[in-house]
Amino acid sequence: MKMFSFRLESCRRLTLLRHFSSVSNSSVVGDIGNWIGVVGLEIHAQILTETKLFSGSSTKYGSPANSQVSYFDAGLPGTLPVLNGRCVEAAAKTALALRCQINKKSVFDRKHYFYADLPVGFQITQQRLPIAVDGEMNFIVHNPGRIKIPYTSSSRIKQIQLEQDSGKMLHDIDATYSLIDLNRAGVPLMEIVFEPDLKNGEEAAAVVKELHLILQRLGTCDCKMEEGSLRVDANVSVHRTGEPHGTRTEIKNLNSIRSVAKAVDYEIERQSGILDCGGVVQNETRAFDVKTKKTFALRDKECVQDYRFMPEPNLPPLLLCDESDVRGDEPKTMINIDDIRRCLPEMPQRTREILTETYGLSLDMTAVLMSNDKLCKLFFLLMQVEHFPPKALQHFLMTSLLTVLYKCKIPIEECNLDKDVLAEILRLEVTDITSPEVTLRVLEVLLKGDTRTPSQIVKDNQWASVYNRNDLEKICRDVMQANEKYVRSYRGGKRRSINTLLGRVRETTEGKCNMLIATVIMKRLLDEES
């Protein structure tokens, strides 16, 4: 028995080592040999309100410890909850955007568990009858480093429930005791529970990205994961085709999109390795170490905790209405679902359809552009100024503008260049008056505070392109004649030699020519004379 145990453990370690060493180099985890990953997410989104769910205390992030705590938040006897109507509106708006069915009647429950950062010993949540159920969200899976061809998918939503957050324990102040900060206690949350429809970490990350876009566009959550306003728990298991889902583990409190992808993929690899060796996956709660990029056990879940759910006696049922219920005698404070529906903004999925169908952008280009809501808005603003070639505009925003902003250390949200100024810069480039390299120079000058127009900057610095196609062809021929070594190398099969020749063209023209046109001419000359 000891020998078998030793061999099993050795096999497990070798298999895990083989699996884990391949995680960073594999394309997409999710179908490991005969094992298929099954992933479901539970996402806690902090509702963007000024006050808490059941009290008037502020929700401002970063305030001094215990400076935003009411008597109710502290759990003092005799205090009663008062529901924040703004939180109900935000939850209903989110539910409609996620195509959920809103329950006109929902109730609050007490979920009992004893922890130091939960003063009253229970959390007010919606376990039995939540505010919304049965939704669905479409998303696009795109990661240039791992996904060669972007694709669309969807995940069902089991329910959305309102609940209050707990406080926060601080363990790094002193080695002998922990401190408690109740500023976060009672902060309003929406828990969005997804069905286990995902296969790997990239799909899980894509769900979080899409939800991030939706919530920000709705204005119901700021989605600052670094501040904890969007936290992700991932339930992961593996199974073989045609078999029931395996034993799942839960990875708690993932606070970045990349951590979601890496934690889920690692856990699929870990469970597959254990089962390949004949081991048993434990039902447990785990956490993710961002330094080692591995999950580790926190506590087992073999003994099901009894939360002793019971109706919250101090809160009446939450009632909503729609147009079919309106009779004129409803309380003015009652929230009308159809009123909220009429105020919904355009959703990311619709924006994606416009970019692909109306403007002809590829799914890959669309995914990149929509990764930043500010850039996406700039795209449509500049299209209103002038109907630029869509691909040229997308390239200008995602390459030229972002490159210079990064160089100047300016966040895109703080870019103060007017849409007309940006349109003039792009117009100079698409009409071949300036080159893409000059575009970068003009953007940098303007971001440093220059008040001249882009055209004036180009004129003052003599940056205008002075080379037409005939001039460029002559320059390319001269460069080829002066660099016959690289010409022979290209024609001998080393295609990268063209980059050296193009570099010589750039030097000759001092960066004032359109390198895209120069590339076409140079390639034609090299190919036609080979």
Backbone torsions as a table, in degrees:
resi	resn	phi	psi	omega
1	MET	NA	-42.0	179.9
2	LYS	-64.7	-40.6	-179.0
3	MET	-64.1	-43.4	179.0
4	PHE	-61.8	-42.7	179.4
5	SER	-62.1	-41.3	180.0
6	PHE	-64.4	-44.2	-179.5
7	ARG	-65.4	-40.3	179.3
8	LEU	-62.2	-44.2	-179.2
9	GLU	-65.8	-39.9	179.3
10	SER	-64.2	-43.9	178.3
11	CYS	-59.9	-42.9	-179.4
12	ARG	-62.2	-44.7	-178.2
13	ARG	-64.8	-42.7	179.9
14	LEU	-64.3	-41.7	-179.7
15	THR	-65.6	-45.6	179.2
16	LEU	-61.6	-40.6	178.9
17	LEU	-61.4	-42.8	179.4
18	ARG	-64.2	-43.5	-179.2
19	HIS	-66.5	-49.1	-172.1
20	PHE	-67.7	-32.7	179.3
21	SER	-69.2	-16.6	-178.5
22	SER	-99.9	-3.6	-175.4
23	VAL	-60.7	-47.5	-174.7
24	SER	-69.8	-20.1	-176.7
25	ASN	-103.5	-13.2	-178.5
26	SER	-72.8	159.8	-177.8
27	SER	-76.8	-71.5	179.2
28	VAL	-136.2	121.5	176.9
29	VAL	-78.1	152.0	177.6
30	GLY	149.6	-31.8	175.6
31	ASP	-127.9	87.7	-175.6
32	ILE	-98.4	102.4	-178.0
33	GLY	61.8	-119.0	178.0
34	ASN	-93.7	-1.0	-175.0
35	TRP	-96.0	136.6	179.2
36	ILE	-115.4	130.0	178.9
37	GLY	-75.9	143.7	175.9
38	VAL	-128.9	120.4	-172.4
39	VAL	-130.8	130.9	172.2
40	GLY	-128.8	140.8	-176.1
41	LEU	-110.9	146.3	168.2
42	GLU	-122.4	116.0	-173.5
43	ILE	-115.2	126.5	177.2
44	HIS	-100.9	115.2	-179.8
45	ALA	-110.7	122.5	178.8
46	GLN	-75.3	123.7	-177.2
47	ILE	-70.7	135.0	-175.9
48	LEU	-80.3	86.1	177.3
49	THR	-131.8	163.4	179.5
50	GLU	-83.5	-24.0	-177.9
51	THR	-126.5	167.9	-173.0
52	LYS	-77.1	176.3	-173.3
53	LEU	-66.7	-40.0	-174.8
54	PHE	-126.0	9.9	178.6
55	SER	-145.6	171.5	-178.1
56	GLY	-92.1	10.7	-179.6
57	SER	-69.6	150.7	-178.4
58	SER	-72.0	152.4	176.5
59	THR	-107.3	12.6	-175.6
60	LYS	-58.8	131.3	-178.4
61	TYR	-79.9	143.5	173.5
62	GLY	84.3	9.8	178.2
63	SER	-73.4	158.9	178.6
64	PRO	-54.8	146.0	-175.9
65	ALA	-53.7	135.6	175.4
66	ASN	58.4	30.2	177.6
67	SER	-98.4	-6.4	-178.6
68	GLN	-128.5	59.1	-174.6
69	VAL	-130.3	116.9	176.1
70	SER	-86.3	174.5	176.7
71	TYR	-60.5	-39.0	179.7
72	PHE	-65.3	-43.2	-179.8
73	ASP	-61.0	-33.3	-178.9
74	ALA	-82.1	-6.9	177.1
75	GLY	77.1	28.8	179.8
76	LEU	-71.4	139.7	-178.2
77	PRO	-58.9	140.7	176.3
78	GLY	93.5	-10.4	179.7
79	THR	-84.4	146.4	-175.9
80	LEU	-124.7	148.8	179.3
81	PRO	-78.9	143.2	173.0
82	VAL	-125.0	116.4	-172.9
83	LEU	-68.6	132.8	177.6
84	ASN	-81.3	111.6	-177.2
85	GLY	-61.9	-32.0	178.9
86	ARG	-61.1	-34.1	179.3
87	CYS	-68.2	-37.7	178.5
88	VAL	-65.6	-44.3	178.1
89	GLU	-59.9	-43.1	-179.3
90	ALA	-64.2	-40.6	179.3
91	ALA	-66.5	-41.0	179.3
92	ALA	-65.9	-41.5	178.8
93	LYS	-62.6	-43.6	178.6
94	THR	-63.8	-41.9	-179.6
95	ALA	-62.4	-41.9	178.7
96	LEU	-65.1	-40.8	179.5
97	ALA	-64.2	-29.2	-179.8
98	LEU	-95.9	15.0	175.0
99	ARG	58.0	39.6	178.3
100	CYS	-89.5	160.1	170.3
101	GLN	-90.3	119.8	-178.5
102	ILE	-87.2	129.3	175.9
103	ASN	-80.7	121.5	178.9
104	LYS	-67.0	-21.0	174.6
105	LYS	-127.9	120.5	174.5
106	SER	-131.2	161.1	-175.6
107	VAL	-131.5	159.2	177.6
108	PHE	-103.7	146.1	-179.6
109	ASP	-126.7	159.6	171.3
110	ARG	-99.9	126.7	176.7
111	LYS	-108.7	109.0	-172.4
112	HIS	-87.7	125.7	165.7
113	TYR	-159.3	150.7	-171.6
114	PHE	-108.0	115.6	178.1
115	TYR	-148.7	152.7	-171.0
116	ALA	-62.9	-29.6	-177.2
117	ASP	-91.0	11.8	177.3
118	LEU	-121.3	89.3	-167.4
119	PRO	-56.8	-39.7	-174.4
120	VAL	-89.8	-5.3	178.4
121	GLY	82.6	8.9	174.2
122	PHE	-152.9	157.6	176.7
123	GLN	-111.6	137.2	174.8
124	ILE	-86.7	120.7	-175.7
125	THR	-143.0	-168.5	177.3
126	GLN	-131.6	86.1	-176.4
127	GLN	-88.3	-47.1	-170.6
128	ARG	-83.4	-44.0	-176.5
129	LEU	-136.8	84.8	-175.8
130	PRO	-75.5	174.0	-176.3
131	ILE	-70.9	-26.2	-178.9
132	ALA	-152.2	150.6	-179.5
133	VAL	-142.8	168.7	167.4
134	ASP	54.7	62.3	176.3
135	GLY	-109.9	-176.0	177.8
136	GLU	-157.0	141.5	179.2
137	MET	-130.9	126.4	173.5
138	ASN	-86.8	149.1	179.6
139	PHE	-151.5	163.4	179.8
140	ILE	-114.1	131.2	-179.7
141	VAL	-96.0	114.0	-175.1
142	HIS	-148.0	119.6	172.8
143	ASN	-151.6	101.2	-173.5
144	PRO	-52.7	-29.9	-178.1
145	GLY	-75.0	-21.8	-173.9
146	ARG	-129.8	-27.6	-178.7
147	ILE	-108.2	106.7	-177.1
148	LYS	-68.4	-40.2	-179.2
149	ILE	-122.1	113.9	178.0
150	PRO	-60.1	149.4	177.1
151	TYR	-144.8	158.9	179.6
152	THR	-101.7	150.1	178.1
153	SER	-150.7	-176.0	-180.0
154	SER	-149.4	159.1	175.9
155	SER	-138.8	135.2	177.8
156	ARG	-75.1	151.9	178.3
157	ILE	-113.8	121.9	-178.0
158	LYS	-72.6	-49.4	-178.4
159	GLN	-165.0	160.6	171.0
160	ILE	-124.3	128.3	-178.3
161	GLN	-131.8	146.3	174.0
162	LEU	-85.7	139.6	175.3
163	GLU	-160.0	165.1	179.8
164	GLN	-98.0	146.4	178.1
165	ASP	-80.7	162.5	175.5
166	SER	-93.6	176.9	175.2
167	GLY	-76.4	-165.2	-176.4
168	LYS	-133.2	133.1	177.5
169	MET	-99.2	136.4	-179.7
170	LEU	-110.4	115.8	-174.4
171	HIS	-104.7	-6.4	-171.9
172	ASP	-104.7	11.4	178.1
173	ILE	-80.0	-43.1	-178.7
174	ASP	-146.7	146.4	-176.4
175	ALA	-74.8	-15.4	-172.9
176	THR	-101.8	-13.4	-179.9
177	TYR	-154.5	166.6	177.4
178	SER	-116.6	151.3	177.9
179	LEU	-108.5	158.6	-178.7
180	ILE	-122.9	128.6	175.7
181	ASP	-113.8	116.8	-176.5
182	LEU	-96.3	12.7	177.2
183	ASN	-57.3	-37.4	-177.4
184	ARG	-82.0	-15.8	-178.0
185	ALA	-62.8	122.1	179.1
186	GLY	91.5	-1.7	176.2
187	VAL	-62.9	135.5	-174.0
188	PRO	-72.9	135.0	178.2
189	LEU	-125.6	149.1	162.5
190	MET	-108.8	121.4	172.5
191	GLU	-96.4	117.7	-178.8
192	ILE	-106.3	113.8	-174.4
193	VAL	-103.4	115.1	178.9
194	PHE	-93.5	146.7	173.7
195	GLU	-71.5	157.6	-178.0
196	PRO	-77.1	71.8	-175.9
197	ASP	-104.3	-0.3	-173.3
198	LEU	-99.7	157.7	-174.3
199	LYS	-113.0	-21.7	-174.0
200	ASN	-158.2	179.5	-176.8
201	GLY	-66.9	-34.8	-179.4
202	GLU	-66.1	-38.2	176.7
203	GLU	-68.2	-38.4	177.6
204	ALA	-62.9	-43.9	178.3
205	ALA	-63.7	-37.2	179.6
206	ALA	-65.1	-37.2	176.6
207	VAL	-62.1	-44.9	-179.7
208	VAL	-64.4	-41.6	178.3
209	LYS	-59.8	-46.8	-177.8
210	GLU	-65.7	-43.4	178.3
211	LEU	-62.7	-38.2	176.6
212	HIS	-56.4	-47.9	179.4
213	LEU	-62.5	-44.1	-177.2
214	ILE	-64.6	-48.9	-177.3
215	LEU	-64.3	-39.1	178.4
216	GLN	-67.3	-38.8	179.4
217	ARG	-67.9	-34.4	177.2
218	LEU	-73.9	-26.5	-175.0
219	GLY	78.2	21.2	-178.6
220	THR	-94.6	-12.9	177.9
221	CYS	-156.8	140.6	179.6
222	ASP	-83.3	-12.1	173.1
223	CYS	59.4	30.7	176.8
224	LYS	-81.9	91.7	-174.6
225	MET	-64.4	-31.0	179.4
226	GLU	-67.3	-19.9	177.5
227	GLU	-100.0	-0.8	177.9
228	GLY	85.3	10.8	-178.8
229	SER	-80.8	-7.2	171.8
230	LEU	-140.6	112.1	-176.4
231	ARG	-123.9	142.6	-173.2
232	VAL	-121.1	131.2	168.3
233	ASP	-111.3	134.5	-178.0
234	ALA	-118.3	126.9	174.1
235	ASN	-98.7	122.0	-171.5
236	VAL	-127.2	135.2	171.7
237	SER	-148.1	169.7	175.3
238	VAL	-132.5	156.2	177.0
239	HIS	-159.2	168.6	174.5
240	ARG	-94.7	156.1	179.3
241	THR	-55.6	130.4	178.3
242	GLY	86.2	-4.6	179.2
243	GLU	-105.8	158.7	176.8
244	PRO	-63.6	160.1	177.0
245	HIS	-61.1	145.0	-178.7
246	GLY	-79.3	-175.8	177.2
247	THR	-66.5	130.7	-175.4
248	ARG	-99.1	153.5	169.8
249	THR	-118.3	154.3	179.8
250	GLU	-114.7	125.1	176.6
251	ILE	-100.4	119.8	-171.1
252	LYS	-95.2	148.6	165.5
253	ASN	53.3	55.7	172.6
254	LEU	-82.5	124.5	-170.2
255	ASN	-117.7	23.3	170.0
256	SER	-154.2	155.5	-177.0
257	ILE	-65.2	-41.3	179.4
258	ARG	-66.1	-35.1	177.3
259	SER	-64.3	-36.4	177.7
260	VAL	-60.8	-48.8	-178.3
261	ALA	-63.2	-47.3	-175.5
262	LYS	-69.9	-40.1	-179.4
263	ALA	-65.1	-44.3	-179.5
264	VAL	-65.1	-45.9	-179.7
265	ASP	-63.2	-40.7	178.6
266	TYR	-63.1	-42.3	-176.8
267	GLU	-67.2	-37.6	175.3
268	ILE	-62.5	-43.7	177.7
269	GLU	-61.6	-44.7	-176.9
270	ARG	-63.0	-47.8	-178.7
271	GLN	-66.3	-39.0	178.1
272	SER	-61.8	-41.4	179.6
273	GLY	-64.0	-41.7	179.0
274	ILE	-63.4	-46.1	-177.8
275	LEU	-69.6	-32.3	176.9
276	ASP	-61.7	-28.1	-179.3
277	CYS	-94.9	6.3	179.7
278	GLY	84.7	9.8	180.0
279	GLY	-80.5	-176.8	-178.1
280	VAL	-123.9	129.1	176.5
281	VAL	-77.9	129.4	-179.5
282	GLN	-85.4	140.4	174.2
283	ASN	-79.1	104.0	-172.7
284	GLU	-150.2	165.4	173.8
285	THR	-97.6	133.1	-176.9
286	ARG	-128.2	164.3	175.0
287	ALA	-126.1	166.9	-177.3
288	PHE	-115.0	128.1	176.8
289	ASP	-94.2	113.6	-175.6
290	VAL	-70.1	-21.0	-179.9
291	LYS	-78.7	-48.1	-179.1
292	THR	-86.1	-13.7	-177.2
293	LYS	58.8	38.1	177.8
294	LYS	-131.1	155.7	172.5
295	THR	-91.5	153.9	177.2
296	PHE	-140.9	152.6	-174.0
297	ALA	-72.0	137.5	173.2
298	LEU	-104.4	-51.7	-179.9
299	ARG	-161.4	152.9	179.5
300	ASP	-86.4	158.3	-178.8
301	LYS	-119.5	21.2	-178.1
302	GLU	-64.1	-36.2	176.4
303	CYS	-92.8	109.8	-176.9
304	VAL	-66.8	124.9	-178.2
305	GLN	-76.0	135.5	178.9
306	ASP	-92.8	104.8	-178.6
307	TYR	-82.5	-4.9	177.0
308	ARG	48.7	55.8	178.4
309	PHE	-59.8	137.7	176.1
310	MET	-149.2	153.8	178.5
311	PRO	-59.1	140.9	175.2
312	GLU	-74.2	111.4	-173.3
313	PRO	-72.9	-16.5	-175.2
314	ASN	-97.9	5.5	178.2
315	LEU	-129.9	127.6	176.9
316	PRO	-73.8	168.3	175.1
317	PRO	-56.9	145.2	178.4
318	LEU	-87.5	117.3	-175.7
319	LEU	-110.4	130.6	174.3
320	LEU	-120.9	164.4	180.0
321	CYS	-137.4	169.2	170.6
322	ASP	-136.2	-172.3	-174.9
323	GLU	-59.9	-31.0	-178.2
324	SER	-69.4	-17.8	-178.1
325	ASP	-97.7	-11.0	-172.7
326	VAL	-70.7	121.3	178.1
327	ARG	-124.0	-11.1	179.3
328	GLY	104.4	-15.6	-178.3
329	ASP	-106.1	12.7	-179.7
330	GLU	-73.5	149.6	174.6
331	PRO	-59.7	142.1	-179.3
332	LYS	-62.7	-22.6	-178.4
333	THR	-81.8	-10.4	-178.6
334	MET	-69.9	134.9	-175.6
335	ILE	-87.3	128.7	-179.8
336	ASN	-95.7	119.6	-176.7
337	ILE	-62.8	-40.1	-177.9
338	ASP	-69.0	-31.7	174.6
339	ASP	-62.6	-41.3	178.7
340	ILE	-67.6	-40.2	-179.9
341	ARG	-59.3	-39.7	-178.3
342	ARG	-68.4	-20.9	-176.9
343	CYS	-97.4	3.7	-178.5
344	LEU	-67.0	135.1	175.9
345	PRO	-77.1	176.2	176.0
346	GLU	-66.6	130.8	-177.3
347	MET	-84.2	154.5	-179.9
348	PRO	-52.8	-36.5	180.0
349	GLN	-62.0	-41.1	178.4
350	ARG	-67.6	-40.9	177.1
351	THR	-59.3	-41.0	179.3
352	ARG	-63.0	-40.5	178.6
353	GLU	-63.8	-40.1	179.1
354	ILE	-64.3	-42.9	-178.4
355	LEU	-64.9	-37.6	-177.7
356	THR	-83.2	-41.6	-173.9
357	GLU	-86.5	-41.0	-177.4
358	THR	-85.2	-42.0	-174.5
359	TYR	-102.6	-3.9	172.8
360	GLY	72.4	18.1	177.5
361	LEU	-75.1	145.8	177.4
362	SER	-71.4	163.2	178.2
363	LEU	-60.6	-34.9	178.7
364	ASP	-65.2	-48.6	178.5
365	MET	-61.7	-41.5	-179.1
366	THR	-63.2	-41.6	-179.9
367	ALA	-62.9	-41.8	-179.9
368	VAL	-66.2	-45.5	-178.0
369	LEU	-64.2	-40.2	-176.7
370	MET	-81.2	-2.8	176.1
371	SER	-67.7	-15.7	177.9
372	ASN	-133.4	114.5	-174.5
373	ASP	-63.6	-34.1	179.0
374	LYS	-63.4	-45.0	179.2
375	LEU	-65.7	-37.8	179.1
376	CYS	-63.0	-41.8	177.7
377	LYS	-65.1	-38.8	178.1
378	LEU	-62.3	-37.6	178.7
379	PHE	-56.4	-50.0	-177.1
380	PHE	-71.4	-34.5	177.4
381	LEU	-63.8	-44.3	-179.6
382	LEU	-69.2	-32.3	175.7
383	MET	-66.3	-27.9	176.3
384	GLN	-73.1	-33.1	177.8
385	VAL	-68.4	-46.2	-179.7
386	GLU	-157.9	143.8	-177.8
387	HIS	-81.4	82.4	178.5
388	PHE	-73.5	158.6	169.3
389	PRO	-57.8	121.3	-173.3
390	PRO	-54.3	-42.4	-178.2
391	LYS	-68.2	-36.2	177.2
392	ALA	-65.6	-39.7	178.9
393	LEU	-66.6	-44.0	178.6
394	GLN	-61.2	-42.0	179.2
395	HIS	-65.5	-39.9	178.8
396	PHE	-60.6	-45.1	-177.9
397	LEU	-71.1	-47.9	-172.4
398	MET	-79.7	-23.7	-177.8
399	THR	-107.5	-63.6	-174.8
400	SER	-65.2	-56.0	-174.9
401	LEU	-63.8	-48.7	-178.5
402	LEU	-64.7	-35.4	178.9
403	THR	-61.1	-46.9	-177.7
404	VAL	-71.3	-39.0	177.2
405	LEU	-60.8	-41.5	178.5
406	TYR	-64.2	-42.3	-179.9
407	LYS	-63.5	-38.6	-179.8
408	CYS	-86.1	0.1	179.4
409	LYS	58.1	45.6	179.3
410	ILE	-116.4	119.7	175.8
411	PRO	-62.5	148.2	-179.3
412	ILE	-58.5	-32.2	-179.8
413	GLU	-66.3	-21.8	-178.3
414	GLU	-101.8	7.1	177.5
415	CYS	-69.6	119.8	-174.5
416	ASN	-106.8	16.8	178.3
417	LEU	-74.7	130.4	-179.0
418	ASP	-68.1	151.5	-179.0
419	LYS	-60.8	-33.7	178.7
420	ASP	-68.7	-34.7	177.1
421	VAL	-67.1	-46.1	178.5
422	LEU	-62.4	-39.1	179.4
423	ALA	-63.9	-38.7	179.3
424	GLU	-66.0	-39.6	178.5
425	ILE	-61.7	-45.9	-178.9
426	LEU	-68.2	-37.0	179.5
427	ARG	-61.4	-39.4	177.8
428	LEU	-61.5	-36.1	-177.5
429	GLU	-77.0	-45.6	-175.1
430	VAL	-71.3	-19.3	175.9
431	THR	-94.5	10.7	176.0
432	ASP	65.1	17.4	174.6
433	ILE	-73.4	-34.7	175.7
434	THR	-127.5	163.6	177.6
435	SER	-97.1	163.6	175.8
436	PRO	-56.2	-33.0	178.6
437	GLU	-66.7	-39.3	177.5
438	VAL	-67.8	-35.0	176.4
439	THR	-55.0	-43.6	178.2
440	LEU	-61.5	-41.3	-179.2
441	ARG	-65.0	-43.8	-178.9
442	VAL	-63.9	-44.3	178.3
443	LEU	-59.1	-42.9	-178.7
444	GLU	-64.5	-41.4	178.9
445	VAL	-61.7	-45.2	-178.2
446	LEU	-67.1	-39.3	-179.7
447	LEU	-68.2	-19.1	176.8
448	LYS	-86.6	3.5	172.3
449	GLY	107.3	4.0	179.2
450	ASP	-64.9	134.9	-175.5
451	THR	-99.8	0.1	177.8
452	ARG	-70.7	161.0	175.1
453	THR	-75.3	156.7	177.2
454	PRO	-55.3	-41.0	-179.8
455	SER	-63.0	-39.7	179.6
456	GLN	-67.5	-38.2	178.0
457	ILE	-63.0	-42.9	178.9
458	VAL	-63.5	-43.5	-179.1
459	LYS	-66.2	-46.2	-177.3
460	ASP	-63.3	-32.5	-177.7
461	ASN	-98.2	2.3	-179.5
462	GLN	54.0	47.7	-178.3
463	TRP	-96.8	-0.7	-177.1
464	ALA	-66.6	145.0	177.3
465	SER	-68.6	130.0	-178.3
466	VAL	-115.7	16.3	-175.2
467	TYR	-120.7	117.5	172.1
468	ASN	-85.8	-176.8	-174.7
469	ARG	-64.1	-37.1	179.1
470	ASN	-65.6	-41.3	177.6
471	ASP	-63.2	-42.6	-179.0
472	LEU	-64.6	-38.5	179.3
473	GLU	-64.2	-39.2	178.3
474	LYS	-64.6	-41.5	179.0
475	ILE	-64.2	-41.7	179.1
476	CYS	-62.2	-40.9	178.8
477	ARG	-65.2	-40.8	178.9
478	ASP	-63.5	-41.4	179.1
479	VAL	-64.2	-40.5	178.8
480	MET	-63.9	-40.0	-179.5
481	GLN	-66.7	-35.5	-178.3
482	ALA	-83.3	-10.7	-177.5
483	ASN	-132.5	56.3	-176.3
484	GLU	-62.2	-26.6	179.5
485	LYS	-59.9	-44.6	-177.6
486	TYR	-76.8	-27.6	175.6
487	VAL	-64.9	-46.9	178.4
488	ARG	-63.1	-37.5	179.3
489	SER	-62.6	-44.2	179.2
490	TYR	-62.2	-47.8	-177.6
491	ARG	-70.9	-16.0	175.9
492	GLY	-86.9	-0.1	176.0
493	GLY	116.6	-11.0	179.5
494	LYS	-88.5	84.1	-171.9
495	ARG	-64.6	-23.9	-178.7
496	ARG	-68.9	-13.5	178.9
497	SER	-61.2	-20.9	179.1
498	ILE	-63.0	-28.5	179.9
499	ASN	-64.0	-37.6	178.1
500	THR	-65.9	-42.6	179.2
501	LEU	-64.3	-39.9	177.8
502	LEU	-67.2	-33.1	175.0
503	GLY	-62.2	-37.7	177.2
504	ARG	-66.2	-37.6	176.9
505	VAL	-62.9	-43.9	179.8
506	ARG	-61.7	-41.7	178.5
507	GLU	-64.3	-41.9	-178.3
508	THR	-63.2	-39.2	-176.5
509	THR	-93.3	0.8	-178.3
510	GLU	56.5	35.0	176.3
511	GLY	74.0	13.1	-176.1
512	LYS	-94.2	2.2	179.3
513	CYS	-104.2	160.1	176.4
514	ASN	-80.2	109.1	-174.0
515	MET	-69.8	-23.3	176.2
516	LEU	-65.8	-42.6	177.4
517	ILE	-68.5	-41.2	179.2
518	ALA	-60.6	-37.2	179.7
519	THR	-65.0	-42.6	179.1
520	VAL	-62.5	-44.6	-178.9
521	ILE	-65.2	-45.6	-178.1
522	MET	-62.6	-43.9	-179.7
523	LYS	-63.7	-39.6	179.2
524	ARG	-63.6	-43.4	-179.7
525	LEU	-65.6	-40.8	-179.7
526	LEU	-66.8	-38.2	-176.2
527	ASP	-78.2	-37.6	-174.0
528	GLU	-75.9	-20.9	-178.3
529	GLU	-105.3	5.7	-178.8
530	SER	-81.4	NA	NA
